[in-house]
Amino acid sequence: MHWRERAVLAGISAIAGAASFVVALGGAAEADEIAVEIANSSEPTLCAEHDNVTLLLSSANVRRFRIEAVHPAYIGAVMADRAPPDASHCGFAENPSAATLSQRITIYETEEWQLIGHRIENFWRPGKVPVRVGEKVANDIHLLQLWHRFEERAEEILVLYPPDGYWRARPLPPAHMPWSAYGSSFLVGPVETEKRTLVDLVAVAFDPSKLRFELAFARGGTAGVTLEKLDRARIALEVSLDPIAAQPFAALRSMFVTETNADVARVAWREPGAKMFREAPILQLERASAVELWAGRAVPSRHNLSAPDFRFSDFSATGR
């Protein structure tokens, strides 16, 4: 089959898959579901290495919600991945201030799980957030990686940057691929801006028995991020929040240049009581009230081809 025919079939399959995924999101609405306000402060860019997409989630009532990273609908058509940086239209051949890993520390390790810390040169904020596992405390950590041993190899499935609160997540790679890419980032906690969008953390703790990260924020309040599900289709995190400041409680950060050069190109959201999802290109959404939010891609992209879509859902006023 000619590559053009394969591309057409992949596009048809992806669109059908995306539609099925959105339908799957729209299960019966619970009577106590909480709507959150979605504000889109994204801006256009020509540079694929610039995080120009920002979706902010706000509510004074949310104490628990769910974040899922799911392989894109077209993942079955991906035969070879693409994830190299693309500096075209960026005004630089390479980032002269790019951070470099300087020291790797094993903070926790079993046969099944590893929590690895990195100290990074030139990171834009100091690594002053202590990371605790039991009685062990690691200081000056800029990057945390959670690894899981699956089918005789270690898979990195979750990342946290303690200095600015950025998370990245990905499912286990699909059976026909050796690995899959990271793409969009998300934040949990009081979201603010200091040169860039961030969450200011003062402490991180990891409970291996619960696969749960406990976060304490500089602006007050705490949160827990628990790994609830991990397989070849998705990774699901349950987030619990103690009362935090009035800022947005979560955010999605990503990149969009064109629909075929993006980590996220479209959004779908379900309004309170609605029987269907509304959809829009990522830069066309301004504000929305939503009980579920999906952000991802319906057609393959040349940037981070296998990077996951994201879903925010199950907003609740009841914590755990």
Secondary structure, 3 states (H helix, E strand, C coil): CCHHHHHHHHHHHHHHHHHHHHHHHCCCCCCCCCCEEEEECCCCCCCCCCCCEEEEEECCCCCEEEEEEECCCCHHHCCCCCCCCCCCCCCCCCCCCCCEEEEEEEEEECCCEEEEEEEEECCCCCCCCCEEECCEEECCCCEEEEEEEECCEEEEEEEEECCCCEEEECCCCCCCCCCCCCCCEEEECCEEECCCEEECEEEEEEECCCCEEEEEECCCCEEEEEEEEECCCEEEEEEEECCCCCCCCEEEEECEEECCEECCCEEEEECCCCCCCEEEECCCCCEEEECEEEEECCCCCCCCCCCCEEEEEEEECCCC
